[in-house]
C-alpha cells in the first residue's frame, strides 16, 4: 500500500485522538533550539518537523533508487537518485567519455583513467579522516550491515557499547565525509558497467584475439 494512501487512512484518527499532543510534539521538533539533531540530512530534519510529509518523500526517494538499480544503464540515474536521497541535488559533472576506438590499448587506458579519477575523488571525500577513523568506518560498516537494529537497550552493556560505536560511525559519516565526492567516485567506477562501452571493449579485444590467432 502506498504510504500516501496509508497516511490518508490513519492521519484523521491520529489528529482526532491526539491532536493537541501531536501539535505540541511537532512544534518542539520544528524548533532547532530544542531539537539537537546529530545527523542533519535535510530529509531527516524535515521528517522530524513534518513526519507525515517526510514519510511520503522518503518512500518516493527510495522507490527512485530501487527503480534506478533495475535499469541496464543506471549509473547516472542511480547517482541522481542517491543524491536526491541525501537532499544534495547538485550535479556531479559529466562522466568521462568512453573510447570508440577498436584498439585495445585505448580501452585499457580508459579503465586506468577511470580508476585514477575514482581514487582521486574518494581520497577527497575522506581526506578529513585519520587513518584510524578510516579503518573504523570500514570495519564497522561490515558489522552494521549484518547486525543493525533500530533499538538497543541501555540496560544491556553489550548493546550500550554497540550504540556508542554506531553513534560514532554515523557522526563521522555525516560530519567528516564529503558525500558528493564519494558519490562522484562511485559514479566513476559505475561507468565500467556501461553497456555501450562494454560492447565496444568486447569488440576491440575480440579483434586483438583474432589477430593473435592469425
C-alpha positions as CSV (number, residue, x, y, z in Angstrom):
1,X,0.0,0.0,0.0
2,X,1.5,3.4,-0.9
3,X,2.5,5.5,2.1
4,X,0.3,8.4,1.0
5,X,-2.8,6.1,1.0
6,X,-2.0,4.6,4.3
7,X,-1.4,8.1,5.9
8,X,-4.8,9.3,4.5
9,X,-6.5,6.4,6.4
10,X,-4.8,7.0,9.8
11,X,-4.0,10.7,9.9
12,X,-7.5,11.7,10.7
13,X,-7.8,9.3,13.6
14,X,-4.4,10.4,15.0
15,X,-5.3,14.1,14.7
16,X,-8.7,13.5,16.3
17,X,-7.5,11.4,19.2
18,X,-4.1,13.0,19.8
19,X,-4.4,16.4,18.1
20,X,-3.2,18.6,20.9
21,X,-0.3,16.3,21.8
22,X,0.7,15.9,18.2
23,X,0.7,19.7,17.6
24,X,2.9,20.2,20.7
25,X,5.4,17.5,19.7
26,X,5.7,18.8,16.2
27,X,6.2,22.3,17.5
28,X,9.1,21.1,19.7
29,X,10.6,19.1,16.9
30,X,10.5,22.0,14.5
31,X,12.3,24.3,16.9
32,X,16.1,24.0,16.2
33,X,16.9,25.4,19.6
34,X,15.4,22.5,21.4
35,X,16.0,19.8,18.8
36,X,19.6,18.6,18.7
37,X,19.7,16.6,15.5
38,X,23.1,14.8,15.3
39,X,22.8,13.8,11.6
40,X,21.5,16.7,9.7
41,X,20.5,15.3,6.4
42,X,17.7,17.6,5.1
43,X,15.2,14.8,4.9
44,X,15.8,13.8,8.5
45,X,15.3,17.4,9.7
46,X,12.2,17.8,7.5
47,X,10.7,14.4,8.7
48,X,11.2,15.4,12.4
49,X,9.3,18.7,11.8
50,X,6.8,17.3,9.3
51,X,6.6,13.5,9.8
52,X,3.5,12.9,7.6
53,X,5.1,14.7,4.6
54,X,8.6,13.3,5.4
55,X,7.5,9.7,5.3
56,X,5.9,10.3,1.9
57,X,9.0,11.8,0.5
58,X,11.2,9.0,1.9
59,X,9.0,6.4,0.1
60,X,9.3,8.3,-3.2
61,X,13.1,8.6,-3.0
62,X,13.6,5.0,-2.0
63,X,11.4,4.0,-4.9
64,X,13.5,6.0,-7.4
65,X,16.7,4.4,-6.1
66,X,15.1,0.9,-6.4
67,X,14.0,1.6,-10.0
68,X,17.4,3.0,-11.0
69,X,19.1,-0.2,-9.9
70,X,17.0,-2.2,-12.3
71,X,17.9,-0.3,-15.4
72,X,20.7,-1.6,-17.6
73,X,22.5,1.7,-17.9
74,X,21.7,3.1,-14.5
75,X,24.9,4.7,-13.3
76,X,23.8,8.3,-13.9
77,X,20.2,7.7,-12.8
78,X,21.2,5.8,-9.7
79,X,23.7,8.6,-8.7
80,X,21.0,11.2,-9.2
81,X,18.6,9.2,-7.1
82,X,21.2,8.8,-4.3
83,X,21.9,12.5,-4.4
84,X,18.2,13.1,-4.0
85,X,18.1,10.8,-1.1
86,X,20.8,12.8,0.6
87,X,19.0,16.1,-0.2
88,X,22.0,17.2,-2.2
89,X,20.8,17.6,-5.8
90,X,23.9,19.4,-7.1
91,X,25.2,18.0,-10.4
92,X,28.3,15.8,-10.2
93,X,29.6,16.8,-13.6
94,X,29.8,14.9,-16.9
95,X,31.2,11.4,-17.0
96,X,34.4,10.6,-18.8
97,X,33.6,9.8,-22.5
98,X,34.5,6.2,-23.3
99,X,36.7,5.4,-26.4
100,X,35.1,4.3,-29.6
101,X,38.5,3.0,-30.9
102,X,38.9,-0.6,-31.9
103,X,42.4,-0.6,-30.3
104,X,42.5,-2.5,-27.0
105,X,45.1,0.0,-25.7
106,X,42.6,2.8,-25.8
107,X,40.2,0.8,-23.6
108,X,42.9,-0.2,-21.2
109,X,43.9,3.5,-20.9
110,X,40.2,4.4,-20.3
111,X,40.0,1.9,-17.5
112,X,43.1,3.2,-15.9
113,X,42.0,6.8,-16.2
114,X,38.6,6.0,-14.6
115,X,40.2,4.2,-11.6
116,X,42.7,7.0,-11.1
117,X,39.9,9.6,-11.2
118,X,37.7,7.5,-8.8
119,X,40.6,7.1,-6.4
120,X,41.2,10.9,-6.5
121,X,37.5,11.6,-5.7
122,X,37.4,9.0,-3.0
123,X,40.5,10.5,-1.4
124,X,39.0,14.0,-1.4
125,X,35.8,12.5,0.2
126,X,37.7,11.1,3.2
127,X,40.7,13.5,3.5
128,X,39.3,14.8,6.8
129,X,39.5,11.4,8.4
130,X,42.5,10.0,10.2
131,X,43.8,6.5,9.3
132,X,42.3,5.0,12.5
133,X,38.9,6.6,11.6
134,X,39.0,5.2,8.1
135,X,39.8,1.8,9.4
136,X,37.0,2.1,12.0
137,X,34.4,3.1,9.3
138,X,35.5,0.3,7.0
139,X,35.3,-2.4,9.7
140,X,32.1,-1.1,11.4
141,X,30.2,-0.8,8.1
142,X,30.5,-4.6,7.7
143,X,29.3,-5.0,11.3
144,X,26.3,-2.7,10.7
145,X,25.3,-4.5,7.5
146,X,24.9,-7.7,9.4
147,X,23.8,-6.6,12.9
148,X,22.0,-3.2,12.7
149,X,18.7,-2.9,14.7
150,X,16.8,0.3,15.2
151,X,16.5,-0.1,19.0
152,X,19.0,-1.0,21.7
153,X,18.7,-1.4,25.4
154,X,20.9,0.8,27.6
155,X,20.5,-1.8,30.4
156,X,22.4,-4.3,28.3
157,X,26.1,-3.5,28.4
158,X,26.9,-5.1,25.0
159,X,24.1,-3.2,23.4
160,X,25.1,0.1,25.0
161,X,28.6,-0.2,23.7
162,X,27.2,-1.1,20.3
163,X,25.1,2.0,20.3
164,X,28.1,4.2,21.1
165,X,30.0,2.6,18.2
166,X,27.0,3.1,15.9
167,X,26.8,6.8,17.0
168,X,30.5,7.3,16.3
169,X,30.0,5.7,12.8
170,X,27.1,7.9,11.8
171,X,28.6,11.0,13.2
172,X,31.8,10.5,11.2
173,X,29.9,9.8,8.0
174,X,27.7,12.8,8.5
175,X,30.3,15.4,9.6
176,X,33.6,14.3,8.2
177,X,32.9,12.7,4.8
178,X,32.2,14.7,1.7
179,X,29.2,12.8,0.4
180,X,29.2,14.4,-3.0
181,X,32.8,13.4,-3.7
182,X,32.1,9.9,-2.5
183,X,29.1,9.7,-4.9
184,X,31.3,11.0,-7.7
185,X,33.8,8.3,-7.0
186,X,31.1,5.7,-7.1
187,X,29.6,7.1,-10.3
188,X,33.0,7.0,-11.9
189,X,33.5,3.3,-11.1
190,X,30.0,2.5,-12.2
191,X,30.8,3.8,-15.6
192,X,32.6,0.5,-16.2
193,X,29.2,-1.2,-16.3
194,X,28.0,1.0,-19.2
195,X,26.6,-1.5,-21.8
196,X,27.7,0.6,-24.8
197,X,31.3,0.8,-23.6
198,X,31.3,-2.9,-22.7
199,X,30.2,-3.8,-26.3
200,X,32.9,-1.5,-27.7
201,X,35.6,-3.0,-25.4
202,X,34.5,-6.6,-26.2
203,X,34.8,-5.9,-29.9
204,X,38.2,-4.3,-29.5
205,X,39.6,-7.3,-27.5
206,X,38.0,-9.8,-29.8
207,X,39.8,-8.1,-32.7
208,X,43.1,-8.5,-30.7
209,X,42.3,-12.2,-30.1
210,X,41.6,-12.8,-33.7
211,X,44.8,-11.1,-34.8
212,X,47.0,-13.2,-32.4
213,X,45.4,-16.4,-33.6
214,X,46.1,-15.5,-37.2
